[in-house]
């Protein structure tokens, strides 16, 4: 193995380790952590909504959110490589320089969301329905901090303590804002110029609908959804700005760091847009 290839392999391993550094804590929180046990008032109407199933299941939000930008990167970069007669290795390098930051940002977005969830322990709108508190609510009951839940679904009760912020909202907005910006700078169809804004609008509305469904399903308060959207959007913008060469205003130091490594050298310029003549 040549020296450059060895160095490239080492850098790839370090990049994978960086992604693991944000992904593993997410898994550990999910497996072992429990949310802060926040008290409540038994007459709090904001916690008395019915329990409903998810309009957008968690796995759908995660899978579609990750899959759509990944497919867009692979497809558009593939077309771009074909038009410019770029080698397969050059195509892989361009995709790598986009996919790795995207995956890292997705993990960071989820970790940021989960830290807030488990630290704050805000109760979901259906908490009292799931909890079934063993008390008679009167004017003198006051604030309840003891464990008074009689509901038998302990997993659902624990999940009902993780309302703020919305994970669906944060990951959906992260992925779709990332995709919107990617399309803005990498996909240009000269003649059918409205194709791009249509795709961007569809991307936005996927995130928007996912976020709104969390309110109509009584899974989150409106402020949970808003906070999730802000978290996802901010992390997407910072991720693109600091880790990619997508935009003219990006900090490209991490990509064009003066290295001669195949994955990072400036000859694999990642700023070219895809131009479709037809």
N, C-alpha and C positions, 0 to 999 in steps of 0.2 A: 504494500500500500504506500502510495506517495505521501510525502510530508504534508502537502496541502489537503489531501483527502483525510489524513489522520486528524489534522487540526479542525477540519470541517466537521468530522465525526464528533470530536470532543465538544465543539461548540453546540452541535445538535443535542448532545447529551445534557449539556448545561441548560439549554433552553427547555428541554423536557423536564429537568429537575425544577426549573423555575415555575413551570405550569403545575407540577406536582405540589410545590410549596403552597399554592393557593387552593388546589383541589383536595388535598388530603385533609386540611382542617375542616373543610365543608363536610366531608364524609364523617369525620370524628364528631362534629357537632350533631349531625343527624343521628349517629349511632348511640352516642353516650350522653349528650347534653339534654337538660330539661329547661324549659323557659322559666323566667322569673315569675313567681306566684303572686301576681298582683291581686289585690282585693277589689271589691265591687259593692255597689249599693243594690239591694235586691229589687228596688223599684226603678232601676235604670232601664228605660225603654229602648235605649240604643243597643242593649245586649239581649233583647227578647225576641229577636227575629227567628223565623223557622230555619231549620237546618235543611239545606238543599245540596244536591250533587253538583259537581263542577261542570259548567257549560264547556269550558276548555280544560281538560284534564292536565295535570302537572306534566306528565310525560309528553303530551302533545305540544305544550308550550315550549318545553326544553328542546325536544327533537326538531320541531319545525324551525324554532329560532336559530338553532345551530346549523341545521341542514341547508336552509335557504342561502345564507351568505356563503357557506362553503361551496355549494353548487355554483353559485354566481362567480366566485373567485376562480374555480377550476375551469368553468366554461369560457369566461371572458378572457382569462389569461391564456387559455388554450388557443382561442381564435387569434388573439394578438400574436402569440408565438408562431402560429402558422403563417400569418401575413408577413411577418418580419423574418421568416426562415430561421427562427431561433432553434437551437438544439433542444432535445428533450431535457437535457440537464439544465439548460437555461430556463426552460419552462418550469421545471420542478423548483428551481431556486426562487423564481418570481412568486410562485404559489406559496412556497415555504415562508417567504418574507411577509406574506399577508396572513396566512393561516395561523402561524405561531402567535403573533400579536393578538389576533382575534380570539383564539382559544384562551390565552392568558387573561385577556380582559374579561371574558365570560366567567372564568373562575374567580377573578377578583370581584366582579359584580355580585356573584352569588355569595361569596364570603362576606362582603360588606353588608349585604342584606341579612344574612344569617346572624352575624354578630349583633346587629340591632334587634332582630327578632328575639333572640335568647336573652339579651340584656334587659330589654324593656318589658317584655311579657304582656303587651297590650291584649285585651280580651276581644275576641271576634264578636261580630254582631249576633251570632247564634249561641253565645256562650251559655246563657242561662238555660236555653232549650236542651243543650247537651249535658250541662252540669246537673240539672234537676236538684237545686239546693234543698236541703232538709230543714228548712226554717219557714216560719210563718212571717210574712213581711208585714210590718206595721210601721206607723209613723215614728216609732222610737227604735227601730231596728238598727239604724246607723250603718256605718261602713263595716263590711264583713271581710276579715282577713283570714279567718280560720278555713280549713278544708271542710266544706259542708256539702260537697257534691255527692249525690247518690247514684249518678248515672253509671251504668255498667261498662260503657265503652271508654276505658281509660286512655286509649290511644287518641280517640277523638277529643277527649277533654284536654289532654296535653297539647294537642294541635290547636285547640281553641284558645290557647294562651300565646299564640305566635302571630298576631294580626299585623303588627307594625314592623317594617313596611311590607308591602305586597311583593312577594317573590315573583309571581307571574308578571306583574307590571315591570319590575326592574329588569328581568332577563329579556322580556319581550322588547322593551324600549332599547335596551343595549344592542341587541342583535339587529333590530330593524333600523335604528339610527346609523349603526355601522354600515349596514347594507345600503342605505340611502346615500351616504357620503361616498361609498365605493362606486356606486353607479354614476354618481355625479361626475367623478373624475376619470372613470375607466370605461364607461360605455357611452359612445356617441354614435347615433345613427343619422347620417347627414341628411337624408331625404325625409325619413319618417322621424322627425325630431321630437315628436310628442310621445314616442314610445318610452323614452326614459322617464319623463315625469309621471306617466301612467304607472310604470313599475314602482317608482318611488312612492306614489300615492297609495298603491296597493300595500306596499311594505308598511307604511305608516298606519293604515287602517287596520292591518292585522294586529299591530301592537295596541292601537287605540281600542279596538273591540275587545281584545283580551283583557285589558285593564278595566274597561267598563263592566265586563261580565263579572268581575270579582265583586263589584258593588251590587249588581242585580242578583247575584247568587247569595248575598249576605255573608260572604266570606271575609270581606274587609270593609272598613269605614272608608269614606271618600278620601280622607287625609292619608290613609295607608297607601292607597293607589297613587295619589299624587306624589308622595315621598318616593315610592318605588320608581315612578317614571322619571323623577329628577335624578335619582341615583343612577339608573341605567343610562340616561342621556349624558350625564356628566362623565361617567366612566368611559363611555363610547368616544366622546370628544377628546378626552385626555389620552386614551389609548391610541387613537389615530394620530393625534398631534405629537406624541412623544415616541411612538414605536413604529410608525410606518412612514413611507415616502409618498403617500397618496395625494396630499394637498400641497399647494405652493407654500403654505404657512406652517408646514410640519417641521418639527425638530428632527432632523434626519441623522443625528449623530450616531444613534445606535445601529443604523443600517449602513451608512456610508462612513465607517469609522477609520477609513484609510487602510483597511486590511486587504490583503490580496487573496483572502480565502474565497473559494468559488461561490459560496452562498451569499457573500456580502460585498463583493467588489463592485465598483461603480459601473463596470461594463454591463452588469445586469440591471440597467436602469429601470426602476419600477414606476416611473412617472408617466410612461407613455400611455395614451388612451387608446381604446379600441375604436377604430373608425370603420363603419360599415357603409359602403358606397351604394348598395342596392336600395 
